[in-house]
Amino acid sequence: MRILLLSDIHSNLEALEACLSAAPPHDLVVNLGDIVGYGANPNEVVQRARSLGKHFVRGNHDKAAAGLMDLSDFNPVAGMAALWTREHLSDENLEWLRQLPQGPLLIPDLPDAQFVHGSPADEDEYLVTTDDAFELLVESSVPITFFGHSHVQGAFSSTPGQDALRPIYASVGKAESAEWPLLRGTHYLVNPGSVGQPRDGDWRAAFALFDSDSYRVTFYRIPYNLKEAQDRIVAANLPARLATRLASGR
Ligand code: ZN
């Protein structure tokens, strides 16, 4: 089975469309949450995400926009974006966000994988360092956990000496992919990267494909219409920083 992994789209319609145009053939799509928040097209992105299938876990920005969490945990810019998103979402899309499930999500016929937003233990936890990942890798009963939330594309593995992987690309300008064969018997935490709000120093939209038959993950970075996404954020009167930071991927 070939699974397209999308995470942290953050209402960036241009980035989502670029990823879908570049995506290789796949059997199903799993969305790891933070569909909305930050960008200027929450309704269009929710509609597009919903059209791709039914496998979702909710992110903290989805909860915030849907009124399911207190905004005091958010920095001021994220909080303003969450309130703007709540005001602009249609009633139907708000209701849909409200019913999104908390991870871990399991998929029948795919016993080797689970899907979460933050971590299997806590949907709001950030997995950034090998220390964050170590205990989860050792204790997990599921070999591969796909996660988002950190907006950093890459993976952690339980193999000593290969415990953290960041895909290496030749540029930050053109469409590229990086393939990573997985080993049976090893545990992994894999982040496909953020579609619409990358924070790993590469502005390009990120996603990944997991092929459960050949047992490999392919990471992708795809240029998109950055100027259009930025112009829409400015025109929507969202904080300007949300537009400028898209260019640096920070
Ligand atoms: Zn996010």
Residues whose N, C-alpha, C, O or C-beta is under 5 A from the ligand:
A	BS01	ZN	D8 D34 H149
